[in-house]
Amino acid sequence: MNAAPADQIRLLDVQALDVRLQQLAHKRKALPEHAEIESLTKDLTQLKDLLVAAQTEESDCAREQTKAEQDVDQVRQRAVRDQQRLDSGAITSPKDLENLQREIASLAKRQGDLEDVVLEVMERRESAQERVGELTGRVESVQAKIDDATARRDAAFEEIDGEAATVTKEREVVSGSVPADLLKLYDKLREKEGGVGAARLYQRRCEGCRLELNITELNEVRAAAPDAVVRCENCRRILVRTSESGL
């Protein structure tokens, strides 16, 4: 393949722009905010699970408290009715009076036991409510950190993407002046060789593979016509000759 020396040199400009695009793509993927957001999101998920468990416990305690209070109220109402019967004097049988008094005493004990249950449930519910409050605060705090990191990431995205768009347009302009067949070969090699399809021959060294050409290779390059597209024998990239090639 042949191409004017100026076209080959312009290929180095295309390569430099492609390297910059690679750098920007890597920078975009390697932003520290990615790991920060991932770590915080894991923390947030765990905290939300704990919050749901605490809310469930608080809800269960609320239902248990309501049931216990209803039981206390039922016993209290029955005790009131029994006391009214006793105070009314309608019951004259000693045995019936004794039974009624015994029932009133039993209800009093039952009421006391149930009130203890209510207190115990209230304590558990209060503890669960405190846990809900604590976890809610922690969830809000972590979410705020995620929002902040996301905002920083998006701002970095905007800056990087803006530069990438500018470089892409410049690349389109520069590559448009390179012969189609030369550009096609370059793009093929660039895809195959890790993003570098053309390299400068500088001081007898290929800047693609960083290896110095031996005397035989140098002689072949010296003998090649100025418009010949030469390739590095080591890495097979397009080798662009300049005044600094050391030939």
Secondary structure, 3 states (H helix, E strand, C coil): CECCHHHHHHHHHHHHHHHHHHHHHHHHHCCHHHHHHHHHHHHHHHHHHHHHHHHHHHHHHHHHHHHHHHHHHHHHHHHHHHHHHHHHCCCCCHHHHHHHHHHHHHHHHHHHHHHHHHHHHHHHHHHHHHHHHHHHHHHHHHHHHHHHHHHHHHHHHHHHHHHHHHHHHHHHHHHCCCCHHHHHHHHHHHHHCCCCCEEEEECCEECCCCCECCHHHHHHHHHCCCCECEECCCCCCEEEECCCCCC
